[in-house]
Amino acid sequence: MREYAVVIVGGGPTGMMLAGELALAGVDVAIVERRPTPELAGSRAGGFHSRTIEILDQRGIAGRFLDEGQVAQTARFGAMVLDISDFPTRHPYGLGLWQNHIERIMAGWLDELGVLIHRGHEVIGFVQDEGGVEVRLGSGETIRAAYLVGADGGRSVIRRAAGIAFEGWDATRSHLIAEVRLSEEPEWGTRLDAVGVHSLGRVDYEIRDGEVVYADEGPVRVMVTEERVGPATKPTLDDLRTALTHVYRTDFGVHTPTWLSRFTDATRQAAAYRDRRVLLAGDAAHIHSPAGGQGIGLGVQDAVNLGWKLAQVVKGVSPDSLLDTYHTERHPADACALRHTMAQSATQRQDERVCALRDLTADLFTINEARVRVAALIHGLDVRYDLGDDHPLLGRRMPDFDLITATGPLRTHALLHAGRPILINFGGRGSIDITPWADRVRLTDATYDGEWELPVLGTVTAPSAVLIRPDGHAAWVGDGTSLGLDDALTRWFGSPVMVTNMRSPDPQPSHHGTHDGK
């Protein structure tokens, strides 16, 4: 029986991001994926919003995705684009990039980290005890893990085997999505009618001056709303022909599908993200309408919130109870996003009542505060974990500032590339001492002369120091004193190590737990 510290079931973006986080922390992790090869048939879903790009930037890999994708303003509500080009982030935009490319790039990163992906294995269940989890495969084999994470999609085997309720709302509409060839030239672009939203476009495209320009030839990506909610079975090419004909009065001679799938606006969320040694992430924890394009981003945020916590528990740095904060933080954040997708989905229809609602919201979004609040929600830039009210930054993502340190200029995100906690001290060298945590937390003295501006909130008072968790969220904010710092360090990064006659190590910027500066 093979044994790992953590086994992740599901090799999509959520599972791969989580595996990368654990590997960076030195945890023995493996992915079990039922697909036999890494190739994903067709383009599938795709794209990132701003916060997802920031998270990838925190690990030093955002450029890999930006080099292949199309940068654009992607936040939409109804028919209105909510521009975030004025937002205080290094990435005030979204990224168009199909999921097959996203998974290929992520798989390359995992290969560099030495993560094993066991492909062609279907998980059929598990048994957990006080010491770990025994994962049962369809082949009859078993794998043993200290912890098991289900990142295996909306029909999660892990969630069902754990007996975790999946509460929410049934589908009111279903859509067919496919990558196909057409014999006739279609009406390119998006159409709204009383049935729902439909679109036709080449898989290959460019964004020029904010406009989508499709390639002259190649496969076509089709999305069409069905007249009635379709069955929970694999759709056929005839189903697609019927749906296209109902909307466009022709099926455009559709043929040779690379892939064909059905999705709905069903919205559900797991009642618990954790059952002892079993955890859920991504679509296994929540499903929703793709309206707003937040699916991959929510999964990535789940992964980076869970990854460092799970690593510390596995390595004995933190107690098992730290894993409970994964549910208390991500469940409400995901629930807020799910409510938004429900509202978005309601506008994706063309009748007089919906048009009236869309016109009203479009008018409201001309008010800057309304635009900023909704766009920040879509892009994941408004997330705040409830860690207290001592400072507006507490619990929010740390901005990626251009810092000045004794060793030269340094971006905040560069400090997070290793996936380790950071304490940035703006109060002068020697004003903060974290020696008992120096093996876990990196201390950096820095200056920053610009404004401290946060999405939605605007300008806030500059702190004297910030303790940043590996997921990029502020765990403690200093006001000129170290009040509460020891408690925050213990809560998030384990008990202090009692040290005698220990001096601070020499500057080693590439290692966590060191002090930067001279």
Phi, psi and omega in degrees: 000124177286146181231139177222159174292317180223134171245130177251125177263115182116120184251032173278191182303321180295309181298319180291320178297317179296318179298320177297319178299315181293320179296320177300328180275002178080024181266139178285103187232147175220150176253137172248120186232131183286335177292134185286337181229160180288343182292134178256123181296118179079181186276331182061212180283186176176156172109153178234148167265179191302313184295326178296319177297319177301316181298316178296325177294324177300335179257006175078018184239006182300323182300329180298323180278319180297327180295334184253346185261184179244117180280133180197168171281112190248352182284119180233147167225116188065232180262005187259133174272128179260104185288131177242021183297343179261007182286148179281075176211153178288346181232073183275059184193174171252174181230123174272116180201122184293153186297328179298325177285322178301313182292323179297316181292317178296321179297324176296320178296315180296324178297321177296327181275354178079025180279132177274133174241112179272101185267155178076024180238126179258128177275130182248353178165183179203163172227128179246148176226189183294336185259348182168197183228132175258116185263126183260130180258157180298336180285352184098348178284163174229152175233139179255138179218151173291322178221148180237133178241125174270110173238039191256032168084179186298332178262035188314121173295322182294315180299316181293318180294330179282348180073027180274125181297144180240089192265152178156218189234138180288167181291141171250342178214154174230155184227146171257138178227137187204161170242117192219180169247148179239143177272339181242150176289123183269182171270103185290152175104195186256142178230138174246136173213189184295338179281316181163213182250141182221151178207150177223129179195153176296146175298321178270128183205167171228157174250115181241119181053040177082358182251141178280126177241113183278153175295159182284339181210173179114179183297156183245137175263124183244136169225124183220137177277134180280152182298322176228158180300123182282165180288162179277053179230166180293125181287161180247169177296327176295325175299319180293318178300316180297315181294318178296317181296323179297323183273313189256357183067014174200155175259009176059019181064040184299137180201172175050063178288131173284321175201157183210130184215163176238135173226164184228181175262018175304139183231118182217153179219138178298136180295330178220140177270359182214136168229092181057257183261010181241131181231158180238147178211155178066216184297339175295335181261339183197138173234155184195170173298143178286000178304125183099342174065036185262359189303303182296320181299318179297319178296319179295320178295321174303313186297315183284336174288319183280323191305305184291328178293314179297321179298316182293324178291316180300321183275359178080010179286320183236156177288160180303332182297341177301329181294338178295333180290341176298313178292314186295336179267311187280328182301309178293326179295316178293320180300321178297316179295322179296319177298323179295318180294329176295317178295318178300313183300325181296336181271355185269057178203154185242090167220172189299323181290316179293321177300321179296318178295318181294319179297321180294313180294323178299322178292319179297325183286355170284345173279123190302317183298321179294316178302312184297316184294314183287319179296322178294323177297313181300318185274001178073018183267359181257000187295129176225120174276141187282088180248011180122177184239022185294330181205145181302334181284337186300123181088351180261168179290139180283129178298151179271083183276157169271101184269156171246122178239173180295338180262005177121182180296146182204132176280148176304315182296332178295330178290341184260003184302327182277356180072031181246156177291150184228139168245113177263122181256116179261004188262010180102141184302134177089355182281347178227137179236119177236033183310319181295347179243013188295341178280350184238330187241131179270128179258127180231123172276134184206165171233150175213123187260354182276181177285149173266096184246130181244145175304141179075311186280329184085211184285134178235166180294133180292128179278166177272342179193155178221129172266119187248125176288164179299338177277001176091003181264144183285124181261341177201142180231124183275148179242026183106349176234176177257019182301124178086353184293314181299321179296318180294318179298318180291317181300315188263333188231021171091171182293150180291151175267125180283119184233140176240139177054041179256124177263159179296137180291163177295154181302128176219082188305337185276356183241141174282164180078010179247168179253125177269137179125168182228000000 
